[in-house]
C-alpha cells in the first residue's frame, strides 16, 4: 500500500527543521518528500498536525521471561504503539537475564510474534548480571543483540569489567553502563539533601553518579570500547562527560524523560510512583540536564520504562520497587519541555529517535528517502488528564497519574502499516 501524507507539519531531526510538507510511503519506506500524490495512493490529510519519525526507545524493561504479570511483549507493544514508540530497545534485566544466545533467540521470537512494533534486545554483559564473568558476546551479537549491559546491577569487580570492555571492543560491540558507585548508592531511596532529611529517607549524594562515570571512563580510555551511559542525571557529571567527548572517546549519554520533567520535591508525601533509579534530582540538576540535551552533551532521551505491580509499589517508600512505566506517557511528557520553550520538536526528536537509532546502527529515526516508514502523527497541543487505569501497560505505576498533560498520538505507523489510530 502506498500512503501519501499531505498537509503535515514535518519534524525532521536530521535536518533540524519543522515545516509544512508532504511525505510519500511505499513498500515500507519513505519514497518522496513534498511531491504530488502517486496514482492510487491512499491520501492521509494530517490537518497541519505533526508527523515525525517514530520514537526509538533505548532502555525498556519487559517482563518476559519471568515477570509476564508485570509486562508482556504484547502489552508493551500496544502501549508503545499508542505512545508513538515504533522501536523498543529492551533491557536484559529479566528473570532469567538475557545472557545466552538461547534466551535471546527465545525473546526475539516471542517479541516478533506478539508485538505490533519493532523490538530489539540488549544482552547482559556478564553472566547473570553478576559482574564477574563475561557473557558469550560474539555469539550474542550473532543472535541479534544490539548492545550489552548489566542495567542497574553495577559490577564491583573492576578487573572483570575491564576484560569485558576490552573483549567487547575487539568485536565492535556497544557497552551500556549505569554510572553509579554501588557502595554509596546501596539502599538509597532519594537524592540526599534537605528534602531527604526532612522526610527521613535514606539518600545518595549525586557524586555517586560522577564516581561511577569516572571509573567507566577510565575503562573506556583503557579499552577503546564504544560506551553509552544509560542515565546521566547530575550536573556534577556533565563536565566529565564533555571532557570524554572532547578527548574523542567513543562515548554517548542518555537520560530518562522523568529526570527531565520531574524533581526530588515531586516525591511529596512518600509517593512511591516517583521512586526511580537513579532517584529524582534537584530542580537545579533538572534544568542543567535540559540544557545539556539542547547543547548535545546528552545525546538520548529514553522512557526507562520499568513496570512494577501494585504489591511492589504499595509499600513504605524505602521498601517499594523503583521505576515507572512510560511508553505511553513519553511523548506527552516530552511536550512539557516543548511548551516550556526549553527544547524544540526537532531537538526532542533528535534525542528521542535519531540519536538512539544512530548509536545502535539502526536505519530508523529519519525522514530521509529510503528510510523505514516508522512514523508518528501527533497533536502537540491536545490537552488531557492522564488516567493510569487507561494505560495499555499491564502495570500502572506512572508518576503522571491525574496530571494535566498536552500531546496526543493520533496514529503510529511501522513500515508504513498503521499499528495505532486514535479512537481505537
C-alpha positions, 0 to 999 in steps of 0.5 A, spaced: 500 500 500 502 506 498 500 512 503 501 519 501 501 524 507 499 531 505 498 537 509 503 535 515 507 539 519 514 535 518 519 534 524 525 532 521 531 531 526 536 530 521 535 536 518 533 540 524 527 543 521 519 543 522 515 545 516 509 544 512 510 538 507 508 532 504 511 525 505 510 519 500 510 511 503 511 505 499 513 498 500 515 500 507 519 506 506 519 513 505 519 514 497 518 522 496 518 528 500 513 534 498 511 531 491 504 530 488 500 524 490 502 517 486 496 514 482 492 510 487 495 512 493 491 512 499 491 520 501 492 521 509 490 529 510 494 530 517 490 537 518 497 541 519 498 536 525 505 533 526 508 527 523 515 525 525 519 519 525 517 514 530 520 514 537 526 509 538 526 507 545 533 505 548 532 502 555 525 498 556 524 493 561 519 487 559 517 482 563 518 476 559 521 471 561 519 471 568 515 477 570 509 476 564 504 479 570 508 485 570 509 486 562 508 482 556 511 483 549 504 484 547 502 489 552 508 493 551 507 493 544 500 496 544 502 501 549 508 503 545 504 503 539 499 508 542 505 512 545 508 513 538 514 508 540 515 504 533 522 501 536 523 498 543 530 497 545 529 492 551 533 491 557 536 484 559 534 485 566 529 479 566 528 473 570 532 469 567 537 475 564 538 475 557 545 472 557 545 466 552 544 466 545 538 461 547 534 466 551 535 471 546 533 467 540 527 465 545 525 473 546 526 475 539 521 470 537 516 471 542 517 479 541 516 478 533 510 474 534 506 478 539 508 485 538 505 490 533 512 494 533 519 493 532 523 490 538 530 489 539 534 486 545 540 488 549 544 482 552 547 482 559 554 483 559 556 478 564 553 472 566 547 473 570 548 480 571 553 478 576 559 482 574 564 477 574 564 473 568 563 475 561 557 473 557 558 469 550 558 476 546 560 474 539 555 469 539 550 474 542 551 479 537 550 473 532 543 472 535 541 479 534 543 483 540 544 490 539 548 492 545 550 489 552 549 491 559 548 489 566 542 495 567 542 497 574 546 491 577 553 495 577 559 490 577 564 491 583 569 487 580 573 492 576 578 487 573 572 483 570 569 489 567 575 491 564 576 484 560 569 485 558 570 492 555 576 490 552 573 483 549 567 487 547 571 492 543 575 487 539 568 485 536 565 492 535 560 491 540 556 497 544 557 497 552 551 500 556 553 502 563 549 505 569 554 510 572 553 509 579 558 507 585 554 501 588 557 502 595 554 509 596 548 508 592 546 501 596 539 502 599 538 509 597 531 511 596 532 519 594 537 524 592 540 526 599 539 533 601 534 537 605 528 534 602 531 527 604 532 529 611 526 532 612 522 526 610 527 521 613 529 517 607 535 514 606 539 518 600 545 518 595 549 524 594 549 525 586 557 524 586 555 517 586 553 518 579 560 522 577 564 516 581 561 511 577 562 515 570 569 516 572 571 509 573 567 507 566 571 512 563 577 510 565 575 503 562 573 506 556 580 510 555 583 503 557 579 499 552 577 503 546 570 500 547 564 504 544 560 506 551 553 509 552 551 511 559 544 509 560 542 515 565 546 521 566 542 525 571 547 530 575 550 536 573 556 534 577 557 529 571 556 533 565 563 536 565 566 529 565 562 527 560 564 533 555 571 532 557 570 524 554 567 527 548 572 532 547 578 527 548 574 523 542 572 517 546 567 513 543 562 515 548 554 517 548 549 519 554 542 518 555 537 520 560 530 518 562 524 523 560 522 523 568 529 526 570 527 531 565 520 533 567 520 531 574 524 533 581 526 530 588 520 535 591 515 531 586 516 525 591 511 529 596 508 525 601 512 518 600 509 517 593 512 511 591 510 512 583 516 517 583 521 512 586 526 511 580 533 509 579 537 513 579 532 517 584 529 524 582 534 530 582 534 537 584 530 542 580 537 545 579 540 538 576 533 538 572 534 544 568 542 543 567 540 536 564 535 540 559 540 544 557 545 539 556 540 535 551 539 542 547 547 543 547 548 535 545 552 533 551 546 528 552 545 525 546 538 520 548 532 521 551 529 514 553 522 512 557 526 507 562 520 504 562 520 499 568 513 496 570 512 494 577 505 491 580 501 494 585 504 489 591 511 492 589 509 499 589 504 499 595 509 499 600 513 504 605 517 508 600 524 505 602 521 498 601 517 499 594 520 497 587 523 503 583 521 505 576 515 507 572 512 505 566 512 510 560 511 508 553 505 511 553 506 517 557 513 519 553 511 523 548 506 527 552 511 528 557 516 530 552 511 536 550 512 539 557 519 541 555 516 543 548 511 548 551 516 550 556 520 553 550 526 549 553 527 544 547 524 544 540 520 538 536 526 537 532 531 537 538 526 532 542 526 528 536 533 528 535 534 525 542 528 521 542 529 517 535 535 519 531 540 519 536 538 512 539 537 509 532 544 512 530 548 509 536 545 502 535 546 502 527 539 502 526 536 505 519 530 508 523 529 515 526 529 519 519 525 522 514 530 521 509 528 517 502 529 510 503 528 510 510 523 505 514 516 508 514 516 508 522 512 514 523 508 518 528 502 523 527 501 527 533 497 533 536 502 537 540 497 541 543 491 536 545 490 537 552 488 531 557 488 528 564 492 522 564 488 516 567 493 510 569 487 505 569 487 507 561 494 505 560 495 499 555 501 497 560 499 491 564 502 495 570 500 502 572 505 505 576 506 512 572 508 518 576 503 522 571 497 519 574 491 525 574 496 530 571 494 535 566 498 533 560 498 536 552 500 531 546 496 526 543 498 520 538 493 520 533 496 514 529 503 510 529 505 507 523 511 501 522 513 500 515 508 504 513 502 499 516 498 503 521 499 499 528 495 505 532 489 510 530 486 514 535 479 512 537 481 505 537 
